[in-house]
Every structure is written in C-alpha cells, then in structure tokens.
Amino acid sequence: MRYDPGRDLRWLLLRPWIAIPRLIHVLWSLGGLVLVVLLQGGSSDSAVQQRLARRILNTLTGLGPCFIKVGQALSTRPDLVRRDWLEELTRLQDDLPAFPHALALERIEQELGAPAHELFDDFPDAPIAAASLGQVYKARLEGNAWVAVKVQRPNLTFILRRDLVLIRLLGVITAPLLPLNLGFGLGDIIDEFGRSLFEEIDYVQEADNAERFASLFADNDAVYVPRVERMLSSTRVLTTTWIDGAKMRDSDELQALQLDPAALIRTGVICGLQQLLEFGYFHADPHPGNLFALQGRSGDLGHVGYVDFGMMDSISDSDRLTLTGAVVHLINRDFAGLANDFQSLGFLSPSADLTPIVPALEEVLGGSLGDSVGSFNFKAITDRFSELMFDYPFRVPARFALIIRAVVSQEGLALRLDPNFRIIAVAYPYVARRLLAGDTREMRDKLLDVIFDADGRLSLDRLESLLAVIGQDAPAPGKELLPVAGAGLRLLLSRDGADLRKRLLLTLIRDNRLHTDDVRALMGLMARTFGPARIAGGLLQRLNPLAAA
C-alpha cells in the first residue's frame, strides 16, 4: 500500500470510532508535554532536565512509530536539542520495547512459508534490537554464516495510516502558531514524510535499495553494505549478512576500540556528499543506529558500514549541479549567486525580487560564516536562517525534506563525535576536487562559472582558493592534486576546452595589450601548486599501494 493523504483522510473520517479516541490520546499526551516543557524547560537543575528528557522519551515512545521517527531525527541534532536530553532521545534508536517473540515467529512463517527453525540453523528466542518499525534477530545459517533478520511490527500499516492523517491535520492547524515560519509547505513536508514511511515498511523495496546502494560503492573499500539474502526476505521480513561493528555514537568508546573518530567522520561525510552530489541517490536516515564503525582495516579514511535502506531518495541532475555551485557561492561569499541558487532550487519563487534578499543573505549567512571555512556549520543556519523566513518569501520544497534530513542527520552524528566539527570544512574540499577534476561537461561548465567573474575575467583568488583547500584538506596533498593536474591539462588541450582557452585569452588581453602581471600571477600559481616535486610525490603515493599489492 502507498501513502495517499486524501484517501487516508476519507478512510479515517468514515471510522470515527478509530479517529476520535486516538486524537484525544495524542492531544492529551502532546498537550501535557508542551505544558511541562514551557514550565520547566528553562530550569538549570540537571535533575529537572533529566526527568523532562525521560518524559519526552516516554511520550514519543507511547505515541508509536510516527512520533518515534520524529524523535529519531531530533536525537541527531545537539544544536537543536539540549545535550541533557540527547542521551534519552538516543534510546529511541537502540532501546525500544520489543513486540512479542511469538508474533515475530508467526510473521516469519507467514511471509517465508516455513517456521524459523526450518529456515535457520539457529534462531534466537529474543531479538537483539528493537526499532520503531520492526525488530532484529541475529540468526545463523548453514556454514556458520550469521545474518540479521528484520521482522516488521504487527499491524504497522494501519498504525501509520491512522497517525499520519492526525499528524497532518494537527500540523496544518498549528502551523501558523509555530515559532519558525514553516507554515507554508508544511503539509507537503508531512506528505513527503508519509510517503517515505510507507516505502520504508516495504522490505522488498528496501532490499532493492540496499543492492543499488552497494553497487554505487562497490569500488570503495571504506564503505560496507551487507548482502541481502533474497530467499529469506519478503515484504515484511528482510535478511542480510550480519555486521560486526561499533555504533558511531561515542568518541571515547570508538577510541577504546582503536578506531579514529575523525577518520570515521570524514568517511561518513564524504560518502554522504557522494550520494547527494555525485550519484544523486542517498540514504535519508543516517542516524547513529544505522551506521557502524568497522575494525580490522586501515587507511586515510575510517571504514563505515551502512544498514537500514528503507528511507532512500533521489535528487535530479540539475539540483545536484545547483547544490554544488551553492557550496562554492557560499564560501566565496557570492550572495547574489547564492540567491539565484535558492531560486533555482525552489526555496524562492521564480517571481521573487532578489534585490532585498541578497543583502539579507549576506547579513545572516556572512556573519555565520566568519573568517574561514572551518567556522561554518548548519547550527548557524538553523539559528539565524529563520529570521529570513518571516520577512522574505522563502519556503522548503517538498522534494528537499529528505535531503535536509539527511544532511542535518549526518552533521548531527558528526557533532556527537566531535563538537568542533564543521561539515562545510569537508564539503568544500570535496566540491573543489569535483570541479577541478572536471569529469563531466556539466562540472566543467560549473567550474568556468566559478573561476570567471561576471565580466568574464579569471578570478585568480577563487582559483587559488579552490586549489589551496584541496591541499589543506587532503591527508596526502600531492596524491589529490595529481588527477587535478591531469584533468586540467586534458581540458585545456581538448576540443571541450575551447571555451576555457577563449576565456583565458580574454582575461590576459585587455585594451589590445597582454597584461603580463596576470600572466606571471597565473604561472606562479600553477608552479606553486603543480610543481614537479609535489606532483612526483603524489605519483609515488599512488604507486605505493600497487607495489605493495
């Protein structure tokens, strides 16, 4: 069954004996919680905050899967939720009540056509974990192969269908009262949430998602995806290979296992950027319960295992390119370009007057950016961007609801491991490498837009910034610069490089004269960046793994 808000609303309205008691229960639970938060949320007493955190946990757990999903998103945001509440909210991912084991065995037999003891060499009497939509067992197959068996909670379709109708009604009614100006488009965001939940409970779709995700990272040893056991999977039961790893929640715990939190953060963030900006297909629920740190491997990056592929989404090629440009516009403080990006992405209507919006963006985002790339994070966005929502026609397009969730979840997870982490400090070098490598025509066009100003002149400062940030970010700068140098030379000499050659000539020749200062500056930049010693070092770094093999 697919999510259909109109159909489900009619279904629930025709069943008042279901709708009215549930609505009363939800209003009573949430109303009481809101009142307590208003009265006690500002207290400096840690005992009061601990009791309040436990009440939030119990309220969301008691209200069921839809509300638990909201809590899961909040538990990855230490900038939005008090730190003394986070520990309790994290339990929404790791310590939910399990449903009766007998019901799980019954579901397995119904879905797979045989009892669990016939399908598995060893099947436990209790799950190893319970989540909002199902619970997981660690079972053994023939040949001593261990697998994870996820069994869906009973009656889940009915529960989600009922609660999503009520959540949508309450959301639309209360939207004008929200402290943030999110009323416009809130119904669309809830609908996107509902569609993703219904896709998440289709385990055949999840199996397809996992295999597609695995194929994208097949050549990346830093990312591991468990294999799906198709013969032991169905719409409501999913069996995959077991992952032995540590949850990415606590920096001290990871270090005790001789795992490097910084390397794991880098792997996770780069993997997320690849999903959004390179593949256009992304894991929309990267909370701490769905990512594992893997031991027994080495390298510049940490090694991360992904699970739970129920919530996935795609992003169009045009949106990917615009997002890539937006990152560069933000770092270059090109707020006019950033305003155009917002308009292209649908955050501003096509008819919106950008004249007053550009200085507003500069005031809000420029201050948050500070003096360096490393000073920026999405906390600054969430703290200050709402100021623009009240005065300017911003909205959140429905198609970006899951993208925003994925990005803030990724940053929230990283902040748990390193409170000083700044996602843009990893995102910008990644974008710079993609632009300078120019592996597609679209990327080459975007690069030209970035390094040439509005008058068609080469901006040496921007080019130097792109090259410098690669060297600063990379564990082995020469190794990273080698493919950039090769790609740049190929582009300059190729047929596709005609526009680049023309723009360079226009830059260096003004008033029918060759401006040697610009030539010397450009050649000096190339010599500093792509000097023989530096490139040779990068070549040796690339050859060393081959020699070792």
N, C-alpha and C positions, 0 to 999 in steps of 0.2 A: 504494500500500500504506500502511496506517495502522499506527501503533505499537500493539503488543499484547504486554505483557511476558510473560503466561502462554504464549501461542502461541510467541513467540520463544524462550523458555526451553526449551520442549519441542523446538523445531526444532534448537537448538544441542546439547542433550543427546543427540539422536539422531545427531549428527555429531561424535563425539569427536576425529576427525582434524582438525577445524577448531578445536574449543574448546580442547583441551589445549595445542597449540603456541602459540596466541595468549595463553592465560592465563599460560603460563610466560614469554613475552616481556614481557607487561605487568608481572608481578610482579618480574621481573628489572630492568626499567627503572625502575619506581617505587621499588622497594626500594633500589636503588643511589642514587637521587636523594634519598630521605628520609635515608639514612645520611650522605650528604655535607652536606646542609643541617643536620643535627643537629651535625655535627662542625665545620663552617666558617661556619654562618650568623651566629654572633656575632662574627666577626672584624671588626676595624676597618680592615683592609688593603683599600684600594679595588681593588687588582689581584685579590685573592682573591674579592671580591664580583663583579667583572666576569666572572671565569671561572665562578663559580657561576651567575650570571644566564644566561650563554651555555649552560651545561649544562641549566638549566631549559628554555630555549627549544628546544634540540636534542631534549630528551627528549619534550616535548609535541608538537613537530613530527613526530618519528619515530613517535609512537604514533597519529597520524592525526586525522581530523576531530573526533571526540567530545572528545578531550583538548585539541585546539586551541581548541574552543569554551569550555572551562573557562578556558584561559589568556587568551582574549579578555576574559572577564568580569573576571579579576584585573588585567588591564592598565589598566583604568579606575579602579582603586582605589589611589591613592597613600597612603591611610591604612592599607591592609592589606598592601601590598607595598612593600618597601624601594625608595626612589627610584632607587638604583643598579641595580635590576633592571628598572625600568619601561621603559627605552629598549629593552631586548632583547625584553620581552614585547610591546611595541607592534608589533614586526615580525611578530607572529602575524596582524596585520590587514593589513599592507601589503607584506610581502616573503616570501611563501610560495613554495616551488618550484612552477613550472607543470608541468602534465602535458603530454605530447607534443602538438604542434600538429596532427599527423595525426589523432590521436584526436578532437580538437575538431572538425576538419572532417568527420570521419566522423559524429560525433554530430549536427552541424547538418544534414547531408544526410538522416540517418535521421529526424530529428524534423520537418524543414520540407519534405521531399520534393524538394529540389533542392540542388545544390552551392552553396557560399557565393559563388563568383564569379558565379553567375547571379542570386542574390538581392540582392547588394550591388554598387554601382558600384566600390567599393574595399574590400577586406578584407585586413587586415594579415597578415604572416607570423608574428607573435608577439603574445601578449596584453599588454595594458598593465598588468594587475594579476592576481594570483592570490590567492584566498581559500581558506578551509578547505573549502568545498563546491563551488567552481567557479572559473572564471577569466573575465576580462572583456576583450573586444576593442573597440577604437574603430574603427568602420566608417563608411562613407559611403553614403548612399542617393542616388537621383536628386534633382537640385535642390540638391546640395551640403549636404544635411542630415546632420549627424553623429549617430550613435547608439551606445549602449553595448549590446554583445551578450554576455550572460552564458551560459556553457556549463557544464553540470554535469560534475563529475568522473566518470570511468568507475567502474562497479561500486559506486557510492556506497550504494545501498540495502543491499546485502549487508554492507558495512563497518559501517554504522551499526547494523544489526540485530545483528550479532555483538558489537560493542563495547558496546552499551547493555546487553546481557544481562550481560556481565562487569562493567561498571561498577556495575550494580545489585547483583550478588552481592557484590562487594567492599565496596560502600557499606553494605549491611545487616550484613555480617560485622564490619566495622571501626567501625561507628557507636558502640558503647559505649566505644571507645578514643579517640574524638575529644576534643580539649581543650575544645571547646564542646559544650554539651549539646544537640546536634542529632540525636541518635539517633532520637527519636520523630518519625515523619513523614518520615524521610529517604527511604524507599522511594517515598512519594508524590511527593516533590520530584523524585526522579530520573525517575519516570514522567512527570511534567509536562514535564521537560526532554526526554525521549524523544519525547513527542507533538509538542512544538514543533519538534524537529529534523525529524521526518517531514513536518510541514506546511511547513517551510522548503524542503524539496527538491522540492515540488510547485510549479513555476513558474506554472502556470495559477492556482493559488490565490494566489500572490504578486502576479500581475497584478491579480486581483480586489481584493486588499488595497490595492495602490497606488492604484487608482482610487477606492476607498472613502475612503482617507485624503485624497486630493486633493480630493474633494467636500466633506469636512469643513472644509478650509482654503481653499476656493475664493474666499472674500471677504477673505482675509488675505494681503496683499502681502508680509509678512515671511517667509512660508513657501512654499517652492517644491517641487513634486513633479514628477519627469519623466513625460512622457506615454508610455504603453505602446503599442508597435506590435504590435497583435494579430495581424496577418497574418504577422508574423515571430517569433511566440512559440509555445511549446508547453510540455509538461510539464517538459522538461529544457533548453529554450533560451528565454531571455527577452530581448527587445529593447525598449529605451526610449530616449528622447531623451537626448543627452549633456549633462552638467552641467559647465560651466567654473567651477570654484571652488577654494578653498584648503581643505585639510584643517584641521579645528579641533583642532590638537594643540599648537601653539607660539605663545605670545603675541607674541614678538618677530617671528616670521615674519608674523603677521597685521598687526601694526603697520607692518611694512615695506611691506605692500600697501595701507596707508592704511585698514585695517579696524579697528574698535574692538572689542577682545575683550570689554569689559564689556557693550556693546550686544548682541553675539552671545550671550553667556551669558544675558542677560535674555530674549532671544527664545527660545532653546532651552528654558530652564526654564519660561517661561510657556506655550510650546507643549506641553511635557510635562504641565504641570498641566491645561491644557485637555483633553488626551487623557484623563487619568485622572479628573478631577473634573467635567468638563462633557460630553464626548462619550461617555465610557465605552468607548472603543476606542483602543488605544495601541500605539505602536511599542516592542517589548520589547527591542530591541537597539541603543540609540542610542550605540554606541561611536564613537571618533574616526574610524574608517574609513567610517562611514555618514552622517556629517554634513559638509556643505561650507559654508564662508563665501562668500557671493556678493558680487561687486563691482558697481559701477555703480549703486547705489541709495542713497537717503538717508532719514533719518527718525530718530525717537527710538530705534527698535529696530534691531538688526542684521538681516541677511537670511540665512536658513539654508535650504539645500537638503537634503532627505532622500532617501536611497536604501536599497535592500535591505529590502523589506517582507515577507520570508519569515517573520519571527518577530513576529507580532501577537497580541493577545489582547483580550478584553472584560472589563468589570467591571460588576456589577449596579448598578441604581439605588440600592438600599438600601446597598450597600457604598460607593458614591460619596458619599452623604449622610453616612454614618458617618465616613468619612475626612475630609470637610470639617469636621465637628464636632470630630474628634480634633485637628486642627491648632489650632483655637481653644481647646480644652480645654488643650492643651499650653502655649500661650502664656499663657493665663490662670492657669496652674498649678492647674487644676481636676483633680487627680489621681483623685478619685473618678469624675468624668465620663470621664476617660481610661480608667480600669479598666473601666467599663461599655462603652466603645467597643471595647476589646480583646476583651471577652466577646462583643459583638455580631458582631465580625468573625471570631470563631473562634480567636483566639490564646489564649483561655482557655475552658475548657469551661463550659457553662451551669450546671453544678452547683458550680463553683469558688467557694470562700469568698473574697470580695473584701476582707474586713476587714483581713487582714495584708498584702494586696497593695498597697493604696493607699499606706501609708507607705513601702513598699519602692520603689514607683514614684517617690514624692517624693524619696527619698534618692538614687536613681540618676539620674533624669532632671532633677530640680530642680537638682542640682549641675552637671550638664552644660549646663543652660540658662543659668546665670549670671545676670547682672543685666539682660540685654537680649536682644531677638530675635536681633540680629546675632551673639551669641556661640555660637549653637547650630548644630551640623551633625551629619550622620549618623556621623561619626567617633566622636562621643561615644556614640552608640547602640552601635556595633559594639565599642567599647572596654569599655563598662560593662553593657550590657543582658544579656550572657551571665551576669552574676552572678545575675540573677533566674531564669535557666533552670534552675539547679541546685537552687534552693530552692522554686520555685513551679511550678505545672502549666502553664507556657507551651508552646506549640507553634507551628509555622509551617504554616498551612493550605496545602494543595497549590495552591489557586487563587491564592494570593498569591506563589508562587515567581517568576513572571514580572514581577509588579508590583514586587516588591522589586528584582529585577534591573534593571528599567527605571529606577527611582528612583536606585539607587546608581550605575548607569552614567552617568546624567545628572549627578549630583553629582560623580562622579569625573572626567568630562570637564571640568566647570567648574573643578575644583580644579587641573587641569593648566594651565589658562589663568590662573587667579588663586588662589594658595594660601590667600588670606584669604577666599575666597568662602564664604558660608553660605546654603544653599538655603532655609532657613526664612525668611530675610530677604526673599526674593522670594515664597515660597509664602504667607506670612501676608497681605501686602497683596492678593494675588490672591484669596484666600479672603474677605477682608474686603469687597472690591468685589462679589464674587458674593453674599455675604449681604446687604449693604446695598442692592444693586440689586433683590433680591427678585423675580427674573424668573420664578420658578415657585412654586407653592404650597409645595412641599417646602422650598425655600430660605427662604421667609417663615416657615414653622414653625420651621426650624432657627435663624433669626435671633432669634425670640422666645425660644427655649430658651437662647440665648447671652446676650442682654442682660437677661433677667429671672432673678433668683436663685431658689433653691429655695423661698423664701417668696412668690414671685410679685411681688417688688418690682423695680423698674427699677434696674439697676446702671449708674449714670452713668459710673463708672470704665471699665467694659467698653465702653460705647457710645463714650465719648471715645477709648478706645484704638483701636477699630475705625476711627473717623473720622480720627484722627491718623496712623495708619500708612499710610492711603491718601495723605495729603498729603505725608508724608515720602518715600514710595517713588516717586511719580509724577514724571516729568520736567516735567509741567505740571499742578500740583495742581488748579487751578480747572477744567481740562478734565475731570479724573477725577471731581470732585465734582458736576458739573452733572447727569449722569444719576442719581447717587445721590439728589440733592435732589428731582429729578422723580419718581423711583420711590417715595421715601418719602412725598411728598405724595399721590401717587395711591393708595398703600396706605392711608394714614390716612383718606382720604375715601371709599374704595370699600367695597363690601359685604364684601370679603375682609378689610378692616381692622377688622371689629367686635371681634375678639378683642384686637387691639392697643389699640383705644380703651378697651376694658374694663380691660385690664391697666394702662394708664396712669392711669385714674381710681382704681383700687385702690392704685396706688403713691402718688398725690398726696393721697389722702384716707385718713387713719388716725384712729381714735377719733372719727369723725364730724366731723373738722376738716380743713380744707385746709391742707396744710403748704407755706407759701409759700416756705420755703427751698429745697425740692426744685423748686418751680415756677421760681424765679429761676435756680437752677443749670441746669435743663434749657433754659430760654430763653437763658441766657447761652452755653451750649454751642452751641445752634443758631445764635445770632447770630455767634459767632466762626467757626463752620465754614462757614455758608452766608450770610455777609454779602453785600450787593449787589455790592460791588466785586469780591469773589472770584468770584462766580457770573458776573458780567458778563465778567470776564477769561476764564473758561472758555468762555463763549458765543462770544467773539471768536476764541479759539483754534480752536473748531470751525468757525467760518465762514470763517476764512482759507484753508484748503485749497479750499473751494468757490469762493471768489472767484478764487483762482489758476487753478482749472480753467476 
